[in-house]
C-alpha cells in the first residue's frame, strides 16, 4: 500500500476550498461569483485547479482521447482567469507524487479485469466511483467493462483515482477548511473528494 504523506505545512487560513478540477469558462465564472459572495460575508477561499494533471481522465475528453489543444487551452484559460480575479489557486500537480503514479500503475495493471469494478483502495470503492466517468468518456452505455478499448480506459481512470485519493488527503491536510465546494460530485476526482471531505 502506498503511504500518504502527512503533517504538511498549512498554507492559508481559508475556510472554504473550491475543488475546481472542472474548469470550463462557465464553471469558473460560477465559482468566482460564489467566492465573492462568500468574501462579502467574511469568508476566504482557495481554489484547487487542474494544470493538465488529469489529461487521460478528463471529463472534457471523449473516446479515443482528450486532444492536446483542449487540455492546453483549459489550463491557460484557468490560469489567466485566476490571475485576473486574484483568487488564491494551487494546482493539482503540486500535490501529486510521481512515485504514487508508478506504484498505482503497477497495482492496477495487475488486477484481473473481472475484479476492476469491485476494486477498493484505502476504503474507497474506486472501481464503482470511476464508472460514471468512464461511461461519460465513452459517450455510450457500457455492458462489459472487461473488453477493449473500455478495459484500458477503465484502468487509466483507476490509476488516476488512486492518485486522487492521495491528492485529496494532502489537500485536506494542507487546507483544513470548514467547507469544500465542487460542481456536482459525480465525476471521479470530485466524487473522491466528496467522500473524503464528508469524513
N, C-alpha and C positions, 0 to 999 in steps of 0.2 A: 504494500500500500504506500502511496506517495504521501510524504509528510507535508502538512500545511504549515507554512511559516507563520509564526505568531509574534506577539509583542512588537508590532510595527509602531513606528512613531505616529502619533496623532497629527494630522496635517492641518486641521482647521477646527473652528468652533461652530461650524454649521450645524443646524438642527434638522435640515432637510436634504435628502440626496435624490437627485434625478438620475435614474439609471437609463440613460438616453442612448442605448445601443441602436434603437430605431430612430434615425435622424434624417428622415426626409424633410424637405423645407417646411411642410405644414406641421410636422411633428415638433420641430424645433420652435416654430412660432407659438404653438400651443403651450409648450413648456416654458417659453420665455414669458408669456402672459401670466401663467400661474406663478412663476418665480417672482415677478414684480408685484403681483398681488400679495404674495407672502411677505415680501420685503416691506410693503406698506404696513403690514400687521406686526412688524418687528421680528420677522424670521429671516434667517440667512440660509443660503443653499449652495450646494456644489453639484456639478454635473460630471457624470462618467460618460465619455464619448468613445466611439469606435474609430480607431486610426488604422483601418484596413486589417484589423486583427482577426476578423471572422469571415474572411473572404469566401472560404469554401462552404460556409454555412450561413450566409447572409440571407435575410428574409427578402431582400430585393432581388436575389438571384432566382433563376429557374433553370431547369434542365436544358443543356448539359452543364452550364456554369454561369457564374456572375462575370460579365465582361469587365476587363480591366478599367475601361473608361468610366463605367458607372461607379466602381469602387473608388477610383481616384477622385471623381467629381464629388462624391458623397463626403469624403474626408476633407477635401479642400473647402467645400461649402460650409461644413460644420465648423471647421477651424476658423474660417473668416467670420462666421456668424457669432461664435463665442467671443472672438476678439472685439467685434463691433459692439456687442451687447455688454461687454465687460463682465461676463459670467465667469465664475471660477470653474474651470474644466480640467479634469485629469483623464488621461487616455488609457484605454484597456491594455495596450502593450506594456505600460509601465508596471502592470500587476501580473504579467504573465512570465512564468519561469520556463525557459526553454527546456529544462530537464523534465518538467512535467509533461510537455508535449511529446517528448521522445518516449518516456515511460508509458504514457497513455496510449500512444500509437502501438507499442508492442503488446500492451494488455488487450486492447480492443481487437487487434488483428488475430489474437489468439483465441477469441471467443467463437465457439461454434455458431453458425448462422441461426440455428434453431433457438439459441439462448439469448439472442440480442434483444428481443422485445422485453424480456424479463430481467435484463441486466440492471443491477443496483450498484451504486457507488456511494460510499460514505453515508449510507442511509437514505439516499435519494433514488427513486425509481427512474433513472435517466433513460432506460430503454423505452418506457412509456412516455416520458417527457418529450423526447425528440420526435415522436411520431407525427405530431401536428406540423412541425417544421419540415419534415421530410415530405409529407403529403403536399404541403404548400409549395415546396421546391419543385416537385414533380408535376404540379398543376393537374393532378388527376387522383382518383381514388386508387388505393393500392390493396390488392387482395393477398399478396405474398411479398413480404419484406426480405425473403431469402434468395431472391433471384436478381441477377444483374439487369440493368445498372443500379437498381434500387439498393442492393446489398452494399455496394461501395459507398453510395451516398449516405446510407444509414450508419456505416462505420465512421465516416467523416464527421457526422453530427455527434456520435458518441465520443469521439476523441475530443472534439471541442467542448462537449458537455462536461467532461472530466476537468478540462482546463478551467471552465467557467465556475465549477464548484470551488476550485482553489482561488480563482479571481474574486468571487463574491465574498469568500471568507476573509481575504485580505482587505477588500474594500470596507466591509462592515467593521473590521478591527481598526482600520485606519480612520474611518469616519463613523464614530458611534452616535449616529443621528437618531432622532425621535421618529422620523417617518421616511419612507422610501417611496418615490413615485415613479411609475413607468406607464407605457402606453396601454397595454391590455393584459400582460402577464401570461399570454398563451404560447408565444414562441419560445424556443429553447433557452436563450440567455435570460429573458425576463421571468420565465416560469421557475428557473432555478433560483434566481434572486428572490422571487416571490415566496417560495417555500422557505428559503433560508432566513429572510427578514422576519417572517412570522414567528420564528423560534425565540 
